[in-house]
Amino acid sequence: MADTTPLTVIGGGLAGLVTAITSAESGAPVTLHESHRDPGGRARTATGDSPYKTNEGPHALYSRGPLWTWLQQRDLVGPASAVPLSAAARTRFHRDGSLHRMPPLPVMRLGRRDPQQAPVEEDFFSWAAALVGERHARFAANAAGVALFHHDPGILSARFVQERLHRVLAMPPEAKYPVGGWSSVVDGLVGRARSLGVRIETSSRVTPSGLAEAAGRGPVVVATSLAAARTLLGDDSLTWESGRTALLDLGLRARRGDAFIVSDLDAPGWVERFTAQDRTLAPAGEHLVQAQFPIGEGESKAVGIARGERLLDLGMPGWRDRVTYRSEALAAGRTGALDLPGTTWRDRPAIDRGNGIYLAGDQVAAPGLLAEVSFNSALEAASLAMRAPRIRTARPLDLNRA
């Protein structure tokens, strides 16, 4: 550990924690600054005085992705549940104004297509319509909405949407749910970081002058939202397409027959009863429902919530009389990168910003589904920082472990 250069990580969400852990595993001294009282970022599970454990919108880990493997290798997943068969049987798809047990067969066939067959330059709707017709192309675009948080997924790059549709409709389902919410994963990451000697400073907001001071000592990884990084670095080029989504959390008195999932195919939207796979998220005898409904630039949160309530009327009859808890929010520019036709993840803001400063997060130049973008960018940022000329580590960074 002698003659090493310190690494500073700004942001204690998933990207920041993975960056810190990966760098510390290579012997680098790491200090992580988190502006909030607790690490976790959008992976935190909110509780406070409430008996309900809610994530910031519907959350799941995808078991065929690199993040799941990395967590497993470090024994950081903890107990996690798959979708139980009894719950899967209660999945419903909303189309043409009513609920159905299965998505249309052309949508399922489209979802099985290799994403490499989809063109980058063409929008998804045009490409899919040529294969399955306009009606089913619209259903397919909206089915992918659970991983896009965008009000009109059909206008996005065909390759980008197909990559997500392919995984969303995969059988058996990839989704895995950490018992107790994502806070269990965050707690494991924080514990791992501290055991490696990472210094975690909470309620620590770094200013542009503080960033410059840290960069004078060694490499800095900015693992914040792209908007926060833009302000911190004073770099107006740090922008990328993202979505706007109305979020609705509900505690409901339990009722037999409630749907597990309602996927809206008439418009992008998703309702999920999370207590179907983890009863610890709500008091006994209650359901915890989390839902998201993307809205356009000129639309209010109320528009999305109203559409969600109509979906709930179909999937969970009588829900209005059973509400024990309710919370609404708007996620704007906080739902990950979206690639328009002609662009891929490689066109997003570069991880290496020069002068020993690197970016990590879910809107930068890294591949993956949802949180996997943060994870992959964190690995790349850590690797670049470790190779910076001024830093010598006790042992080389081993990315093969990921």
N, C-alpha and C positions, 0 to 999 in steps of 0.2 A: 504493500500500500504506500510505500515511500515514493516521493516525487510524483504524485498524481495531482491532476488539476481538478478542482471541484466542478460539479455539474449542478446547475440550477434548473428546477422544473417549476413552471408557473401554471397552476391549475391542478386540483386534486381530484378530478373526475377519473373515469376509466382510462383515458389516454395518458393523463399525468401519472397515475399510479403504475400503469404498465411500463411507462418510460423509466420511472424511478427504480422499479424492481429489476428490470432488465439491465439497466446500467449498474446498479449496485451488485448484481450477480457477477458482473465482470470486474468488480473491485473498485469502482469509482465512488468517491465520496459524493453523496447527493443530498441536496436540500430542496424540499418541495414546499411551495407556498400555496395555500388555499385561502381564498378570500372569505369563505363562509366558516361557520363555527365547526362544521364537520366535513370531512372529505366525502367524495362520492359523486358530486355533480348531478347529472340527470339520472345516475344510477342509484341515488339515495332512495330509501323507502321512508316515506313520511309517516310519522305516528303522532308525535306531540302528546297531547292529552287524549287523543282519539284512540279507541280500541281497534280501529281499522288500519291495516298496513297497506298503503297505496304507493305504487310507483308513479312516476310522471308519465301517465298514459300507459297503455298496454305494453308490457315488457316480456321478452322471452329470450332464452339462449338457443342458438341453433346448433344442433349436435354434429352436423357435418362440416362445421366451419373451424377455422384455425383458433379462434378464441376459446372454444370449448376444449380443444385438445391442450392448449397451453395451460388452462386452468386445471385440467385433470392431471397433467404432469406434475403440477405443484401442489396437488391435493387441496385446491382452493374452491372447488365447486361446492362441497358440502352436500347434504341431502338435496336431491333434485327429483322432481316428479315428471313423468311423461304424461301425455294426454290419456286419461283412463278410458277404456273402451265404453264404459257406461256413459261418460260425458261425450265422447266422440259421436255416439249415436244421437246425441241431442244437438248436433251442429246443423244449422239451417242457413240456406242461401236465399236472399231476397231478390226476386226478379219479377218484373211485370206486375208489381204490386202485391205479391203473395210470397209465402215461404215455401221452400222446396228442400228436400233432404239431400240433394246432390246438385253440384253445378252442372250446366248442360254438357253433354258428352263432347261437343266440338271444343269447348273451353278446356276440358280435361286433356283432350288429345293435343291441343295447342301447348298446354303446359308441359307436356312430355318432350316437346321438341328441344333439341340441343340449342342453348342460347347462342352458340357460335354461328348458327344458321341465320340469326337475325341481324340485319344490317345496322351499323352505327349511324349512317347518314339519314336514314328514313325514320319518320315517326312511327310509334308502335301501332297506332290505330290503322294507318294506311297499309302497313305490312300485314297485320293480322287480318284486316278486312279482305285482302286478296286471298287469304287462305281459308277463312271460316265465315266470311260475310260480315257486313257491318254490325249487325245485331250482336253476334257472338264476340266480335272484336271489342265492342264496348263492354260487354260482360267481363271479358278477360282482363281488360285494362282496369276495371273497377275491382276485380278480384285481387289484383296485385297491389291495390291501394293500401292494404294492411302494412306493407313494407315500404310505402312511398310517402304517405301523408300529404298527397297532392290532390287538388280538386279535379284535375283532368289528366290522369296518367297517360291517356292516349297521345298527348302532344309530345311526350318525352321520347328519347331515343329508343328505337325498337330493341336494340341489344341490351340496353340498361334495364328496361322493363321486363324483357323475357328472362334475364338472369334471375330476377326476383320472383316472377311468376313460376318459374321452374322449381324454385325451392319452396315457395309457399304451398304449392300443390303436391309436393313430394309425398310419397307413401312408402313406408310409414312416416308420419309427421316428424319433422326435425325438432319441433319446439320442445324445450325442456324448461322447467320452472323451478328456480331455487326455492326451497321451503323457507318461509318467513320473508319472502320478497328479496329484492336485489341487495338489500342491506347486508344479507348474509355473505354475498360475494364481496361487497365492499369491505366488510369487516375482515374477511380473509386476506384481501389485498393489502389493507392497512397493516395488519399483523405481520404479513410477509415482509413488507417494506421496512417496518421498524426492526424486525429481527435481523435484517441485513445492514442495519445501521443508518437507514435513511432518516434524516431529520425532517419531520413534518411540522410545519408552522401553520396553524389555523388562524382564522381571522386576520390574515396577513395579505393585504391588497398591495400588489406591486404597481408602482407608478412608472411612467416612461423613464424618469431619472433613476429609479431603482433598477429597472431593466438594464440601463446603460452601465450602472455600477456592477451588476452581476456579470454582464458580458465582458467586463474588464478583467474578471477573475477566471473565467472559463466559459465553456459552451452553455447556452441557455436554450431550453425547450419550452416554447409557449404552447401549452396544452389547454387552451381556453376555447370558447366559441369563436367563430371566425369574426364576428362583430367586435368582440372584446379584443381580439388580436389586432384588428384593424386600428382600433383606437390606441392600443398600447404601443404598436410599432409605427403609428402615423403613416400607414400605408393604405391608400385608398384602393389599391388594386386587389385587396383581399376581400373579394366578393364572389359569391356563387349562388346559383339557383337553389332555393329551398322551399319548403311548404308552409302553409298556415293551417292549423288544425284546432278545432274545438275539442276540448277534453272534458269528459263527464265521468265522475266517480259516484257510485251509489252504494249505500248499504240498504239491503232489502230483507224483510222478514222472509224466511225460506218458504218456498212453495214447490211441491212436486210438479214436474212437467215444465219448469222453466228451461229455456234453451241454454246450452253451454256457450255456443258461439252463434251470432247472427252476422253473416258476411253480406254486405249490401252489394249487389251486382247492378242495380239500377243507377247507383251513384257510389263513389268510394266511401266506405264507412265500415266500422267494425265494432261489435259489442261482444265482450267476453266476461263470463262468470268465473272469476279466478279462484273462488273457493271450491270449484268442482275438483281441482287438483291439489289444493292446499287450504285445509279448513282452518289453519292458524291465522289467516288473514282477517278474520272477522269473528265477532262473538258467536257462541254456539246458537244455532237456530237462525243464522243470518247468512245471506249471500253478500259477497263483495263483487260488484260489477264495475269494470273499467271499459271505457269506450272512447273512440276517436272518430271525428267527422270532418274531413278536410273542407275548407272553404276558400273561395276565390279572393283576390286582392281587395275587391270593393265590398265584400260581404262581412257582416258582423258575426261575432261569436254566436249570437242568438239564432242566426240562420242555421248554423251547424247543430246547435243543441236541439232546435225544433225538429230537424230531420231525424236526429237520434231518438227523440221521444216517440216519434211515429214508428220507428223501427222497434223500440222497446214494447210498444203497444201490441205488436205482432208476436214478438218472441217471448215476452214475459207478461202475459195478460194480468191486469190488476196491479201492476207494479207501483202505480202512483199512490195507492192506498197502503203500500207496504214499506214506504221509504223511512229509513231510520237515520240516514246520513246522506248528504249530498254536497258535492263540490264541483265547481266548474272552473275551467281555465282556458286560456288561448295560448297555444305554442306557435310562435311566429319566428321563422328562421332558426328553429331549434330542433329540427326533425331530420337533419342529415342532408347530404348533397344530392341533387337531382341533375342528371345529365340530359341536356337537350340534344336534338338530332345534330349529328356532326361532331359531338364531343364525347369523350370518355373520361374516366377518372384521371388519366394522365394530363388532361387539360386543366384540372383544378389547380388552385394555388399550390405552388411547389413547397415541399417540406423544407428544403434548404433555402433559407432567406439570405445567406451570405453573412460574413462577419461573425461566424460562430453562433448564429441564431437559427433555430429550427422550429417548425410548426408540427403539431399533432392534433388530431380531432376528427370529427365526422364529416368535414367539408373540404378536406385537403386531398392531395394527390396520392391516394391509396385505394386499392380495391376492397371489395367485401360487401356483405349484407348488414345494414344497420350498424350495430356496435362494432362489427368487424372492421369497419373503416377506421374507427378510432384506434383499435388494437393494432392493425397493420401499420398505420402511420406512426404509432408509438414505437414499434419495433424499428422502423426505418429511421426515425429521428434519433433513437438511442444509438443505432449503429453508426450513423453519420457523426454524432457527437463523440463517440468513442474513437473514431478514426481521425478526429480533428488533430492537427499537428501538435498542439500544446498538451494533449492529454495522454498519459501513459497509464494503463490499467494493470492490475495485478495479473490478469489473465485475459485472453481474447474473448470478445463477445461471441457467444455460441447461439446463433440464430437457428441452428438445426433443432434445438430443443422446442422451438415453436412449431 
